[in-house]
Amino acid sequence: MKEQWVVYRSECCDREFAVKQPSGDELEEPGCPECGGTNCELIGEAEVKIKGIAPIRRDKR
């Protein structure tokens, strides 16, 4: 399974943050989670490949 993430930088507080992009949809420019500003610059995109998740067994028998 692959997920598409988009990285932005807030021009108000200079904080960088990532937003998961829904497949096939154009992502509206998000607001900064730190300052709430909507003037954000697109820095780049990243594709993350997720492999299966298995439970971790911590007890030793």
Helices and strands as residue ranges (DSSP letters): E 2-10, E 16-21, E 40-49
